[in-house]
Amino acid sequence: MGFDVDKIRAQYPALADGRAWLDGAAGTQVPEPVIEAISDAYRAGLSNVGGPYESSRRSSGIVAEARAAVADLVGAPDPACVTFGPSMTSLTYRFAGVLALGWNPGDEIVVTNLDHDANVRPWVQLAQRAGATVRTAEIDPATGELPVDDVVGLIGERTKLVAVTAASNVLGIMPDLKPITDRAREVGALSYVDGVQHCPHAHVRIADLGADFYATSAYKWAGPHLAAVVAADPWGLENLHPDKLKPSPESSPERFELGTNPFAAMAGVVAAVEHLADLDTDATGTRAERLAISREAVAAHEARLATRLFDGLAGVSGVRRHGAPQGPTTPTAFFSVQGKAPAEVSAALSERGLNVSAGHSYAWELVHALGIGPEGGVRASLSHYSTTEEVDRLLTALGELSA
Ligand SMILES: Cc1ncc(COP(=O)(O)O)c(C=O)c1O
């Protein structure tokens, strides 16, 4: 079989410490080729772009390669669709700032309470400043599912933008986005899809999602701490004019990027996408073709482990899972252990050699909608490098803790 988790794990130095790294949703570890690409870029020497010498051309080449790599990863039609920034949060504020320039009192935006706050607060704050109305689509508190018809029902003739997640960072729920993005397009509104927890687990085709903008953070898929917002087409950026320095490039996507790009980290992004493309060693062809095969192999591996985790949690008395996903999910479980605070559970698991996060994970509206508040829950999140043995270690440890 081309997808060999032991061989994959051997490429990740951090995993050699023997701990179970079940916190991929908070950030995955980085494989050797990514570490090498970053240090190689520095070793070779980097200069700022625009100079008539080799080290400057090298930086420009890295930027171009990084845009092309992310375009392949999400199925964007052109590298010019890809804008880089330090984090999804900062990029979303950047895009909210420029998109809101076109909003007026009476206009409406739609957000959801399933989303991470990075895809809620920037839009809400900018809408308030513009005098626009915010409509919030709400989850079903019994299941955590976002009823798609409810979201669609909130989109009307005055809607300017719909901000919706492709995957919840705590419940793992992946809403059916197409009816939502179709309706947005029908009324002339834009859709901004948070793909931060979706991209690590799915073979992303931005056109299939119907998203006008898709946000992704490389540190959730084996890359460095760097994020990108991908426009569905490069012309989507042409009519947007963000605040920028006078001498900085007028071209897009460059005019959306502030200051000097982190060239070495961008070299790491290229290596991370190559790594994802090669996770199934049977995959052949262009990078996009290898990605298609390898992403499917990852999804199958993670689905197997997720079933084991979800079924296992249901069998541990004293563990209550939040949400009851009815449709597709990422391999992420959010739960509480009776009589113990989530942070206490995380600390106890840590003592047993497990890295499992706890808290609200910035799913701020969601933890309130679920009735658990800022204390949140415990989040076990699997990655392409997770193993059956790690899932079992977690289930055994939870059994001991809740005994
Ligand atoms: C679903 C989701 N959206 C947005 C973010 C914010 O991403 P960043 O840390 O790149 O700002 C996160 C971070 O965990 C996330 O999980």
The ligand as an ORCA input file, in Angstrom:
! r2SCAN-3c Opt
* xyz 0 1
  C     -11.169     26.937     11.778
  C     -10.113     27.943     12.088
  N     -10.205     29.144     11.521
  C      -9.283     30.091     11.744
  C      -8.216     29.863     12.571
  C      -7.207     30.945     12.778
  O      -6.071     30.635     12.026
  P      -4.722     31.416     12.258
  O      -4.093     30.837     13.480
  O      -3.922     31.148     11.010
  O      -5.066     32.848     12.411
  C      -8.077     28.620     13.189
  C      -6.956     28.365     14.101
  O      -6.885     27.398     14.781
  C      -9.059     27.642     12.938
  O      -8.983     26.440     13.512
*
